[in-house]
Amino acid sequence: MLSDREVLSTLAMLRNEHLDVRTVTLGVSLFDCASHDFDVFADRVRTKIRHYSKKLVATCDEVGDKYGIPIVNKRISVSPMGVVCASYTPEQMVKACKILDEAAQEAGVDFLGGFGALVEKGMTKGDRALIDSLPEALAVTQRVCSSINVASSRTGINMDAVALMGQRIKDIAARTADKDGLGCAKLVVFANIPQDVPFMAGAYLGVGEPEAVINVGVSGPGVVKKAIDRAVQDGSAKSLGDVAEVIKRTAFKVTRVGEIIGKEVAERLGLPFGVADLSLAPTPEVGDSVGEIFEAVGLSSIGAPGSTAVLAMLNDAVKKGGAFASSHVGGLSGAFIPVSEDSSIAAAAASGALTMEKLEAMTSVCSVGLDMVAVPGDTSASTLSGIIADEMAIGMINSKTTAVRIIPVPGKGVGDSVSFGGLLGEAQIMAVPGGNAESFIKLGGRIPAPIHSLKN
């Protein structure tokens, strides 16, 4: 195993290849803030988040400067608010979301995650109130993100929740129509959501987590792509097995760098270190693309025949390298394929090389699922629910995390372009699969968990 000194000695090379710590995420438990009196709740939330986050941004900047590696985003994740605010009405949920948004602004963080619910087996009144509040809550706030877990390999798929989320996504898009449905970019529907995800929009702090904790998300698709290019050019990568080894070794180095930085931030803040999440999370910037990795191993673009095999190899090698580098690898740890956030993936979708059907197939082997996919604004709620159900089934059967972050863009159709700005990028509207799922979605109920869920 490489020493910390050996890892850090590679930084001079890596700095030029888009290596960064994508996020340091402070997790704060808010369960002890619960109160039937909203004013008491609001005061407790503000006080607690302020207490733990007051030095977060400054400390991250200091540690980043020390090692010469930028910490791009500073974020906060909180307990699932469907539980914390279980007694609140939808109107009160909107007010609670505003409190979180104000706290995030005061802390100087980019996003705050955790305005969500865990409804894989059923919904409480609080969960339903939170879901019903989402269109207004995500429209009137800037930094708050939401995740709704509707399925798990242990309990099956809650199709009532799936049906509801299809409608709420339509409602959010309509409520934020002046911003091309941007509110939907802050909402993710999950199967098997981990409790320690540092990446947005899925971040939240699970029930089994500490009072406060530091989790770190490390990225670096550009680093991996450059490492593959060098190995191909110097002849050391003679086969796909060699390429997988290059990816694994690079993932090891990147994870170690992230863990070193994350642990120092945690130590300076007097908090425990949770996990390092090594997820190849792209940005719209050229050279920071997961899609370009597919081209580096010989495909014409992502979406070409062989893409699912390449993604499987990439995801597996990243996980192996990360697991060897740290005893505390968590979150999602793999490869993301968000369409609008990756310039190469967006280009493949625009050219027709990457279709919705191929994208869904690839999600069976990646770390998340259908991510940042823009679809026509007139896509029906039942079609959205059907797409969600398919993705949840992939996660449930394969005992993996899958998710859907889909944006029906009001007033736009297939081939039109949409720009969400910043890290969210831009893309062309993709066609959704044909057919009608309305009668299927209306059946509701629960799709039972697979037989391999019976592990006790």
Beta strands, then each sheet from edge to edge (+ up, - down):
strand 1: 21-28
strand 2: 71-78
strand 3: 111-113
strand 4: 117-118
strand 5: 144-152
strand 6: 156-158
strand 7: 187-191
strand 8: 212-218
strand 9: 273-278
strand 10: 370-376
strand 11: 402-409
strand 12: 417-419
strand 13: 426-428
strand 14: 446-447
sheet 1: 4+ 5+ 3+ 2+ 1+ 8- 9-
sheet 2: 4+ 5+ 6- 14+
sheet 3: 4+ 5+ 7+ 11- 10-
sheet 4: 12+ 13-
end
